[in-house]
């Protein structure tokens, strides 16, 4: 049995994980998150800024083992693939059967991402000081790194997607729409 690969792209906090969890719960299959493999965000901020200044060459983005894992998973059934680079990233572009761009207001995305980290720190029993350091670092890099990357995503990744899904204030409606799209494209 093999299944389709549905890729969710969008800025941080758009809802990629939320929608892949939703579809996995209904249709089975597997979730695969690019974030578990990528290496670029582990680089020092100066290197990331340099990469942005050089035009964000996506061929320099490495995620060892991701392509092989995606190939293995799709042999077993549908794969709900969270990759902010979507089809613009050549490493897995040819494996994506359906690409979804998740549109979300950036302030809402930022709020969601911050709350994800707050919850993760809380669950790990980490200190408030550690969380405060992460928040300070994130906001310090937001203008120079995060925001420019989100602009580039909208310009380069969004046009490569098959559909744009609005994920503003009505999550229930967005989940219904993604289920409808999945059933329409993969009956």
Backbone as CSV, one residue per row, in Angstrom:
resi,resn,N_x,N_y,N_z,CA_x,CA_y,CA_z,C_x,C_y,C_z
1,UNK,0.847,-1.178,0.000,0.000,0.000,0.000,0.889,1.237,0.000
2,UNK,0.530,2.197,-0.816,1.241,3.468,-0.760,0.203,4.571,-0.674
3,UNK,0.650,5.683,-0.179,-0.293,6.767,0.014,0.251,8.082,-0.499
4,UNK,-0.627,9.060,-0.549,-0.199,10.380,-1.003,0.615,11.100,0.074
5,UNK,1.406,12.039,-0.386,2.138,12.921,0.516,1.470,14.284,0.427
6,UNK,0.891,14.713,1.539,0.263,16.022,1.635,1.199,16.898,2.452
7,UNK,1.657,17.973,1.844,2.630,18.852,2.499,1.944,20.127,2.981
8,UNK,2.200,20.458,4.233,1.703,21.707,4.822,2.865,22.669,4.957
9,UNK,2.700,23.853,4.369,3.719,24.901,4.466,3.068,26.168,4.984
10,UNK,3.894,27.017,5.542,3.423,28.287,6.064,4.419,28.773,7.090
11,UNK,4.214,29.976,7.582,5.144,30.507,8.581,5.049,29.730,9.888
12,UNK,6.005,29.959,10.767,5.947,29.333,12.087,4.627,29.718,12.747
13,UNK,4.005,28.763,13.415,2.755,29.039,14.097,1.529,29.058,13.193
14,UNK,1.691,28.688,11.921,0.556,28.720,10.988,-0.457,27.624,11.288
15,UNK,0.026,26.481,11.779,-0.870,25.364,12.056,-0.498,24.101,11.308
16,UNK,0.738,24.005,10.828,1.160,22.826,10.079,0.965,21.549,10.901
17,UNK,1.418,21.567,12.131,1.271,20.391,13.003,-0.183,20.128,13.349
18,UNK,-0.924,21.169,13.600,-2.344,21.018,13.938,-3.085,20.296,12.817
19,UNK,-2.858,20.713,11.570,-3.573,20.097,10.455,-3.061,18.699,10.140
20,UNK,-1.762,18.460,10.274,-1.275,17.106,10.016,-1.761,16.140,11.101
21,UNK,-1.825,16.588,12.353,-2.392,15.738,13.422,-3.869,15.455,13.156
22,UNK,-4.590,16.471,12.719,-6.025,16.331,12.431,-6.256,15.270,11.350
23,UNK,-5.521,15.370,10.234,-5.736,14.411,9.151,-5.254,13.012,9.521
24,UNK,-4.175,12.918,10.269,-3.689,11.609,10.711,-4.724,10.924,11.602
25,UNK,-5.357,11.692,12.466,-6.375,11.121,13.363,-7.568,10.587,12.582
26,UNK,-7.905,11.213,11.490,-9.082,10.801,10.711,-8.739,9.711,9.695
27,UNK,-7.634,9.883,8.964,-7.337,9.016,7.825,-6.185,8.044,8.069
28,UNK,-5.591,8.097,9.235,-4.448,7.239,9.499,-3.212,7.772,8.805
29,UNK,-2.251,6.913,8.613,-1.023,7.351,7.967,-0.031,7.869,8.982
30,UNK,0.897,8.645,8.505,2.001,9.112,9.344,2.169,10.619,9.216
31,UNK,2.725,11.179,10.277,3.138,12.591,10.263,4.644,12.622,10.147
32,UNK,5.120,13.583,9.390,6.560,13.771,9.266,6.833,15.262,9.347
33,UNK,7.737,15.638,10.249,8.023,17.044,10.475,9.460,17.368,10.064
34,UNK,9.576,18.236,9.094,10.868,18.735,8.621,11.732,19.237,9.776
35,UNK,11.106,19.866,10.766,11.848,20.434,11.897,12.670,19.393,12.646
36,UNK,12.272,18.134,12.582,13.008,17.075,13.274,14.312,16.704,12.567
37,UNK,14.505,17.205,11.353,15.671,16.837,10.547,16.556,18.029,10.157
38,UNK,15.967,19.196,10.048,16.696,20.349,9.506,17.842,20.767,10.416
39,UNK,18.847,21.369,9.801,20.035,21.793,10.538,20.231,23.307,10.539
40,UNK,19.558,24.016,9.666,19.872,25.434,9.484,19.586,26.275,10.722
41,UNK,18.533,25.953,11.456,18.221,26.771,12.635,19.182,26.520,13.790
42,UNK,20.041,25.519,13.652,21.037,25.247,14.684,22.314,26.064,14.471
43,UNK,22.369,26.735,13.338,23.548,27.554,13.036,23.517,28.834,13.860
44,UNK,24.656,29.445,14.064,24.684,30.736,14.767,23.890,31.791,13.980
45,UNK,23.248,32.708,14.677,22.452,33.737,13.995,23.210,34.478,12.889
46,UNK,24.498,34.722,13.084,25.275,35.431,12.057,25.316,34.640,10.749
47,UNK,25.436,33.308,10.833,25.443,32.474,9.627,24.078,32.475,8.959
48,UNK,23.021,32.438,9.743,21.672,32.471,9.176,21.421,33.822,8.504
49,UNK,21.836,34.897,9.156,21.673,36.221,8.573,22.442,36.311,7.257
50,UNK,23.650,35.780,7.220,24.441,35.767,5.993,23.714,35.000,4.892
51,UNK,23.117,33.866,5.241,22.357,33.053,4.286,21.184,33.868,3.728
52,UNK,20.506,34.610,4.577,19.402,35.466,4.126,19.935,36.552,3.191
53,UNK,21.031,37.171,3.583,21.626,38.237,2.768,22.056,37.724,1.389
54,UNK,22.415,36.448,1.301,22.826,35.855,0.023,21.630,35.357,-0.786
55,UNK,20.426,35.666,-0.336,19.227,35.314,-1.099,18.582,33.999,-0.722
56,UNK,18.894,33.476,0.447,18.355,32.209,0.962,18.418,31.068,-0.057
57,UNK,19.631,30.706,-0.475,19.737,29.584,-1.418,19.258,28.282,-0.755
58,UNK,18.112,27.805,-1.194,17.497,26.636,-0.551,18.305,25.359,-0.743
59,UNK,19.154,25.319,-1.760,19.987,24.129,-1.942,20.987,23.958,-0.801
60,UNK,21.194,25.007,-0.010,22.076,24.913,1.152,21.361,24.385,2.398
61,UNK,20.064,24.241,2.329,19.295,23.736,3.471,19.420,22.217,3.497
62,UNK,19.930,21.710,4.593,20.156,20.267,4.739,19.240,19.694,5.819
63,UNK,18.757,18.490,5.540,17.935,17.750,6.492,18.259,16.270,6.302
64,UNK,19.378,15.819,6.829,19.833,14.441,6.607,18.783,13.402,7.022
65,UNK,18.543,12.473,6.117,17.629,11.377,6.387,16.175,11.666,6.106
66,UNK,15.816,12.891,5.877,14.398,13.239,5.689,13.821,12.609,4.431
67,UNK,14.496,12.709,3.312,13.973,12.150,2.065,13.752,10.638,2.199
68,UNK,14.725,9.929,2.751,14.587,8.474,2.912,13.415,8.131,3.823
69,UNK,13.250,8.874,4.893,12.129,8.631,5.799,10.803,8.872,5.091
70,UNK,10.721,9.940,4.312,9.491,10.234,3.573,9.180,9.122,2.569
71,UNK,10.189,8.646,1.877,9.987,7.531,0.939,9.470,6.289,1.653
72,UNK,10.067,5.959,2.791,9.634,4.786,3.562,8.193,4.943,4.050
73,UNK,7.871,6.099,4.597,6.530,6.310,5.144,5.450,6.261,4.078
74,UNK,5.707,6.815,2.913,4.654,6.843,1.892,4.374,5.457,1.324
75,UNK,5.308,4.535,1.466,5.054,3.149,1.050,4.002,2.490,1.951
76,UNK,3.836,3.040,3.151,2.931,2.449,4.137,1.540,3.075,4.143
77,UNK,1.372,4.223,3.518,0.080,4.910,3.516,0.278,6.406,3.380
78,UNK,-0.768,7.167,3.651,-0.656,8.623,3.502,0.361,9.212,4.476
79,UNK,0.993,10.290,4.029,1.950,11.004,4.868,1.538,12.470,4.902
80,UNK,1.422,12.985,6.107,1.098,14.390,6.315,2.399,15.054,6.759
81,UNK,2.947,15.800,5.831,4.323,16.273,5.864,4.347,17.770,6.159
82,UNK,4.985,18.118,7.257,5.091,19.515,7.679,6.446,20.040,7.227
83,UNK,6.433,20.901,6.204,7.682,21.445,5.692,7.448,22.890,5.262
84,UNK,8.021,23.849,5.984,7.797,25.250,5.657,8.313,25.649,4.282
85,UNK,9.129,24.790,3.654,9.697,25.098,2.346,8.935,24.451,1.194
86,UNK,8.043,23.507,1.516,7.193,22.881,0.502,7.939,22.438,-0.739
87,UNK,7.308,22.676,-1.892,7.883,22.271,-3.174,9.068,23.126,-3.606
88,UNK,9.284,24.230,-2.955,10.425,25.078,-3.315,11.749,24.426,-2.898
89,UNK,11.679,23.455,-1.988,12.871,22.745,-1.538,13.017,21.480,-2.377
90,UNK,14.000,21.456,-3.252,14.140,20.376,-4.232,14.356,19.001,-3.620
91,UNK,14.872,18.935,-2.417,15.188,17.655,-1.775,13.980,16.706,-1.731
92,UNK,12.793,17.237,-1.492,11.597,16.375,-1.418,10.460,16.848,-2.329
93,UNK,10.700,17.863,-3.143,9.634,18.436,-3.989,8.950,17.387,-4.856
94,UNK,9.713,16.472,-5.422,9.140,15.476,-6.328,8.274,14.437,-5.610
95,UNK,8.317,14.399,-4.294,7.535,13.414,-3.533,6.198,13.976,-3.039
96,UNK,5.976,15.264,-3.221,4.767,15.913,-2.704,3.647,15.796,-3.730
97,UNK,2.541,15.165,-3.304,1.386,15.008,-4.185,0.413,16.173,-4.098
98,UNK,0.338,16.787,-2.939,-0.607,17.887,-2.736,0.011,18.836,-1.722
99,UNK,0.101,20.107,-2.101,0.760,21.089,-1.231,-0.256,22.132,-0.766
100,UNK,-0.254,22.371,0.535,-1.175,23.318,1.157,-0.368,24.441,1.798
101,UNK,-0.679,25.672,1.434,-0.110,26.836,2.115,-1.118,27.262,3.170
102,UNK,-0.674,27.428,4.385,-1.552,27.865,5.468,-1.314,29.350,5.691
103,UNK,-2.332,30.122,5.379,-2.271,31.570,5.559,-2.749,31.917,6.956
104,UNK,-1.964,32.709,7.654,-2.310,33.105,9.015,-1.755,34.512,9.239
105,UNK,-2.502,35.360,9.931,-1.920,36.668,10.271,-0.643,36.467,11.079
106,UNK,0.379,37.239,10.757,1.686,37.037,11.385,1.670,37.266,12.884
107,UNK,0.847,38.195,13.353,0.802,38.404,14.798,0.222,37.181,15.497
108,UNK,-0.763,36.541,14.882,-1.347,35.332,15.445,-0.329,34.189,15.406
109,UNK,0.399,34.081,14.310,1.434,33.048,14.198,2.498,33.230,15.274
110,UNK,2.922,34.454,15.493,3.933,34.735,16.517,3.414,34.378,17.905
111,UNK,2.182,34.731,18.174,1.577,34.407,19.466,1.514,32.893,19.663
112,UNK,1.082,32.177,18.640,0.980,30.712,18.732,2.348,30.087,18.980
113,UNK,3.345,30.520,18.221,4.685,29.936,18.370,5.241,30.207,19.766
114,UNK,5.021,31.404,20.259,5.490,31.729,21.611,4.816,30.825,22.634
115,UNK,3.511,30.612,22.499,2.786,29.755,23.446,3.238,28.294,23.343
116,UNK,3.615,27.841,22.145,4.140,26.483,21.983,5.418,26.327,22.806
117,UNK,6.291,27.331,22.742,7.540,27.260,23.508,7.286,27.396,25.000
118,UNK,6.371,28.243,25.384,6.034,28.375,26.809,5.569,27.022,27.344
119,UNK,4.681,26.367,26.615,4.159,25.069,27.052,5.261,24.011,27.091
120,UNK,6.135,24.004,26.089,7.234,23.031,26.065,8.165,23.239,27.253
121,UNK,8.495,24.473,27.566,9.357,24.760,28.719,8.671,24.326,30.017
122,UNK,7.376,24.577,30.111,6.634,24.201,31.306,6.643,22.685,31.483
123,UNK,6.357,21.949,30.426,6.316,20.486,30.488,7.675,19.890,30.844
124,UNK,8.734,20.540,30.386,10.079,20.046,30.658,10.581,20.460,32.037
125,UNK,9.778,21.261,32.733,10.184,21.720,34.054,11.346,22.692,34.019
126,UNK,11.518,23.365,32.906,12.625,24.321,32.777,12.275,25.619,33.474
127,UNK,13.278,26.366,33.778,13.094,27.567,34.585,12.504,28.725,33.780
128,UNK,11.897,29.621,34.516,11.355,30.838,33.918,12.490,31.644,33.290
129,UNK,13.655,31.604,33.899,14.807,32.329,33.360,15.215,31.780,31.994
130,UNK,15.191,30.446,31.851,15.517,29.850,30.552,14.503,30.280,29.498
131,UNK,13.238,30.265,29.857,12.190,30.684,28.935,12.365,32.157,28.571
132,UNK,12.645,32.985,29.554,12.844,34.409,29.296,14.014,34.623,28.332
133,UNK,15.089,33.820,28.477,16.222,33.915,27.556,15.800,33.551,26.139
134,UNK,15.013,32.452,26.008,14.568,32.056,24.670,13.708,33.161,24.056
135,UNK,12.759,33.688,24.808,11.878,34.736,24.286,12.704,35.954,23.868
136,UNK,13.652,36.345,24.688,14.500,37.499,24.357,15.300,37.229,23.077
137,UNK,15.868,36.035,22.952,16.637,35.696,21.754,15.737,35.677,20.515
138,UNK,14.537,35.114,20.687,13.616,35.021,19.550,13.221,36.411,19.063
139,UNK,12.841,37.269,19.984,12.440,38.606,19.578,13.629,39.429,19.089
140,UNK,14.809,39.158,19.612,16.004,39.844,19.137,16.281,39.490,17.676
141,UNK,16.040,38.230,17.306,16.299,37.801,15.926,15.083,37.962,15.011
142,UNK,13.959,38.320,15.563,12.724,38.377,14.770,12.860,39.315,13.568
143,UNK,13.326,40.531,13.801,13.387,41.519,12.723,14.447,41.169,11.670
144,UNK,15.581,40.625,12.103,16.683,40.348,11.180,16.600,38.993,10.500
145,UNK,15.945,38.027,11.165,15.953,36.668,10.627,14.545,36.127,10.387
146,UNK,13.727,36.086,11.421,12.422,35.428,11.322,11.512,36.125,10.307
147,UNK,11.330,37.412,10.455,10.425,38.147,9.559,10.893,38.074,8.101
148,UNK,12.180,38.313,7.799,12.616,38.169,6.406,12.357,36.765,5.847
149,UNK,12.543,35.740,6.686,12.271,34.371,6.223,10.786,34.172,5.924
150,UNK,9.923,34.784,6.724,8.482,34.664,6.475,8.098,35.378,5.177
151,UNK,8.723,36.487,4.893,8.465,37.201,3.634,8.905,36.338,2.454
152,UNK,10.085,35.751,2.567,10.602,34.884,1.506,9.685,33.682,1.306
153,UNK,9.199,33.101,2.403,8.262,31.981,2.296,7.039,32.380,1.476
154,UNK,6.443,33.507,1.821,5.248,33.940,1.093,5.549,34.145,-0.388
155,UNK,6.702,34.690,-0.687,7.047,34.977,-2.080,7.419,33.729,-2.871
156,UNK,8.127,32.774,-2.235,8.667,31.638,-2.979,7.927,30.324,-2.769
157,UNK,7.353,30.115,-1.617,6.735,28.824,-1.340,5.239,28.855,-1.637
158,UNK,4.568,29.892,-1.187,3.114,29.994,-1.374,2.687,29.747,-2.827
159,UNK,3.362,30.357,-3.830,2.933,30.134,-5.219,3.085,28.694,-5.709
160,UNK,3.879,27.879,-5.029,4.078,26.492,-5.462,3.015,25.546,-4.896
161,UNK,2.137,26.063,-4.057,1.130,25.221,-3.399,-0.127,25.079,-4.251
162,UNK,-0.821,23.966,-4.051,-2.056,23.693,-4.794,-3.232,24.475,-4.253
163,UNK,-3.188,24.781,-2.967,-4.309,25.473,-2.330,-3.793,26.326,-1.174
164,UNK,-4.528,27.405,-0.910,-4.235,28.262,0.240,-5.374,28.074,1.233
165,UNK,-5.027,27.718,2.446,-5.998,27.482,3.513,-5.886,28.605,4.528
166,UNK,-6.982,29.271,4.791,-7.001,30.341,5.787,-7.089,29.725,7.172
167,UNK,-6.203,30.133,8.074,-6.235,29.635,9.443,-6.157,30.814,10.405
168,UNK,-7.212,31.590,10.381,-7.282,32.738,11.269,-7.969,32.376,12.563
169,UNK,-9.149,32.895,12.763,-9.842,32.720,14.040,-10.763,31.509,14.106
170,UNK,-11.047,30.850,12.980,-11.996,29.748,13.006,-11.294,28.432,12.664
171,UNK,-10.630,27.856,13.657,-9.877,26.622,13.454,-10.790,25.468,13.042
172,UNK,-11.975,25.400,13.624,-12.910,24.317,13.284,-13.242,24.338,11.790
173,UNK,-13.538,25.512,11.248,-13.859,25.630,9.824,-12.653,25.250,8.968
174,UNK,-11.458,25.651,9.389,-10.253,25.314,8.637,-10.018,23.801,8.640
175,UNK,-10.264,23.144,9.763,-10.120,21.685,9.824,-11.138,20.998,8.915
176,UNK,-12.356,21.491,8.891,-13.367,20.931,7.992,-12.941,21.089,6.537
177,UNK,-12.406,22.249,6.217,-11.973,22.508,4.839,-10.819,21.612,4.433
178,UNK,-9.855,21.390,5.304,-8.730,20.535,4.928,-9.192,19.083,4.777
179,UNK,-10.133,18.638,5.594,-10.689,17.288,5.432,-11.413,17.169,4.098
180,UNK,-12.191,18.190,3.734,-12.922,18.189,2.456,-11.931,18.131,1.293
181,UNK,-10.874,18.917,1.363,-9.875,18.928,0.297,-9.174,17.580,0.172
182,UNK,-8.867,16.968,1.318,-8.207,15.664,1.275,-9.117,14.632,0.613
183,UNK,-10.357,14.588,1.031,-11.308,13.612,0.468,-11.556,13.865,-1.019
184,UNK,-11.568,15.114,-1.424,-11.777,15.445,-2.836,-10.591,14.990,-3.681
185,UNK,-9.377,15.186,-3.190,-8.182,14.867,-3.950,-7.714,13.422,-3.823
186,UNK,-8.103,12.754,-2.725,-7.661,11.381,-2.484,-8.840,10.542,-1.984
187,UNK,-9.811,10.306,-2.882,-11.037,9.564,-2.463,-10.750,8.127,-2.059
